[in-house]
Amino acid sequence: MNLQLTKYKRIAIGFCLAASLSGYSLIAGEYTEIQVDTLRHKGDLYLLIGQSNMAGYGKIAAYNDTIPNVWLLKGQDHQLWEKAAEPMVKYATNAHPNDLPSSADYPDHFGLHYMFAKKMHEHTPDKCIGLVVNPRGDTSIDEWQPGSQLLDSALSRTRLALHSGNWTLKGILWMQGEKDAYGNHAEYREKLIAMVTYLRNALNSDAAFVAGQIMPIAEYEEWNRDILLLPDCLENCAVASSEGCSGWFDAIHFDTNSCNLIGERFAEKMIKLLAAKEKPRHKKHRKHKRKNY
């Protein structure tokens, strides 16, 4: 009897494992295309964190479609991934109540994620792209320091994504600064470098890092100028310009067109960083003097 039970247990465990690897959901009772695809192909993973402009406050309107080969981490037991579509902040475990589509005051949450993902897909159409979107509005750099709840949550989500398939963390996108715009900018840079270093070490990755400028208004001019110094202090790093961006209900949050504009700039910077990293280094050959015999 015990032998029989052991045999059936083995069969049951084997069935569950096979179902999991094939993308079949025992809870939902259906195949999940996304899980099958991420297991079958290599994918580039990106972590998107920061405050409310990373959550996105633009109007979704005509941008509610999915992007081919781009997946959004859902992180639920029966479905880890789904086809990426705005609002991409909807599964963020860090999100402020105002960042979510359920917010009565701010129901629209179109962000820079859409155009970033679209441009990255156009650049590598045969690759899967995975997005881990986990910002929190109204936060300062102090709340994103090593050991903080926000950073640990972002790490946990990224690890979940990495372990779910054949993913490689390629880049980290950072859109934050309004809360720190009036403080010591040199200290801000040091804290941002500490955050990036911690993430890279914790994830055993030298992922490219792209930070974005905040709204180009007079009161943020000094902060936006100072953040441009970041690549001089941090390797494999770039800054996406916010020049030409504008808000729609206040002077802080990007409107839909501005989300697309800065999202495209994030992609351009990321593509350049990845290309520079992958460029083969040619060894310089010494010129030997010809000897006369």
Buried (B, 14 or more C-beta within 10 A) or exposed (E): EEEEEEEEEEEEEEEEEEEEEEBBBEEEEEEBEBBBBBBEBEBBBBBBBBBBBBBBBBBBEEBEEBBEBBBBBBBEEEBBBBBBBBBBBBBBEBBBEBBBBEBEEBEBBBBBBBBBBBBBBEBBEEBBBBBBBBBBBEBBBEBBBBEBEBBEBBBEBBBEBBEBBEBEBBBBBBBBBBBBBEBEBEEBBEBBBBBBBBBBEBBEBEBBBBBBBBBBBEEBEEBBEBBEEBBEEBEBBBBBBBEEBBBBEEEBBBBBBBBBBBBBBBBBBBBEBBEEEEEEEEEEEEEEEEEEE
